[in-house]
Amino acid sequence: MTRSAAPDSPAADDAVLGSGEPLGSPTPAADAPPVAGAAEGSETTTGPTGTTESSPESSAATPEPVADPVPMSDNRKRAERTAPLFAELATLDKGDPRRERLREILVEEHLPLVRHFARRFSNRGEPFDDLLQVGTLGLIAAIDRFDPSRGVEFLSFAVPTITGEIKRHFRDQGWSVRVPRRLQELHLSLNAAVSELSQKNGHAPTPSELAEHLGIPRAEVLEGLAVANAYRSSSLDERLSGEEDSPTLAATLGEEDAALEGVEYRESLQPLLATIPPRERRILILRFFGNMTQSQIAADIGISQMHVSRLLSQTLAKLREGLLKD
């Protein structure tokens, strides 16, 4: 019994490079041999593994085993088609107009590869078109940096470049709040595991199931799930529903209460006010609650304005010291 590779595992990327599985080919192979023994007049198409499949109309006829070799995969054919183009591209100067045309041809040839990886990562909260654009930039970078003289196939070089560009996009652009790279990568792994386990078990996985699947502690899973809140923030101008007259998120937020800020100070001052003499307490009340000037307070209490000023300064210093001490 064989175990399938995880979506982000190196084995999954290696499978893309094999000769037995065409990747994202837009059309069937033109030179695929017909299946021996198929019903006359029925159509045959090239299946995902490079073998031929009969149409539903011919399903009643059981084809006989064929001895013909399996046709080469689209990846192998593409490699043979583009090898001369890469060789020619390597000989051209950067200013040569033929170079730009060759790059365009090579990009078109390998776009199915980019589409494959964009689809593979599209269940992680980013639009497919954005991932396709990012992956295409990675493809162009791979084409520009590829050196055919090293004897390495282009796919072996391009796949890590394309997937690396897409993963970098998730790390750098997808996070509204900057979090450590370790947690970003854990978030991606958890997303892939949630998708895989949901399809396998028919329900959303629990943190314990995710921990067992990934081989990490449950606490680490909870940490990775928590950072998802930092991945994508909502705009305050975003409407609560798709309707045009729907209220915005900002409309649901409470207004700032200016009086609320003073509650804490008043509650803290209450026991301190009880410790000062009645005359000083009356001066404070007249000054800050009665909005009286020092001269008016002096006339009301029967002392000089200078004495009022001195008592105010001493009392306020005492209250300030008491607040800081608490």
Secondary structure, DSSP 8 states (H G I E B T S, - for coil): ------TTSHHHHHHHHSSS---S-SS--TT----TT--TT--EEE-TTS-EEE-GGGTTS------S-----HHHHHHHHHHHHHHHHHHS-TT-HHHHHHHHHHHHHHHHHHHHHHHHHGGGSS-HHHHHHHHHHHHHHHHHH--GGG---HHHHHHHHHHHHHHHHHHHHS-SS---HHHHHHHHHHHHHHHHHHHHHSS---HHHHHHHHTS-HHHHHHHHHGGGGT----TT-BSSSSTTS-BSGGGS----TTHHHHHHHHHHHHHHTTS-HHHHHHHHHHHTS---HHHHHHHHTS-HHHHHHHHHHHHHHHHHHHHH-
